[in-house]
Amino acid sequence: MTGKKSIKLPDYREKQRLLYGDKVQPELVRKTAKNLLAAGALNDAAEFFHRVEDSKALEAIAEQALEEGDLFLFDKVYRQLGRQPTPELYDRLGQRALATGKLQFAAQAFTKAGNDAMVKQVQQTEETHT
């Protein structure tokens, strides 16, 4: 045993109740968000942080999504923040996605960045792997 206390994560119904119930409890939502984040459930954590309007936490998740090359989560969090990522951020994300083998995310990120040369490179990489 490592001595770590296991964190009980909410099931689907509990998530729905916490996020959309009649009496939302901000501190409970924030605590749940932190637990989800600690468990690596970034998508769910983003939903909870968005519910309590914690832009600092959402920005941290966006940065982690960028580092992991996760275009889906990155775009989602930017929408939650009400912001549009810059082409430079999309280019960085594309580089990370490419480095981690997420070729579809890389191609989409480079497209959003307007980096046609890298889109072509990703397409050529995909062709050699099929």
Protein Blocks (a to p, Z undefined) as FASTA:
>chain_A
ZZiacdddddfklmmmmmmmmbdcfklmmmmmmmmmmnopamlmmmmmmmnopaklmmmm
mmmmmmnopaklmmmmmmmnopacdfklmmmmmmmmmmnopaklmmmmmmmnopaklmmm
mmmmmmmmZZ
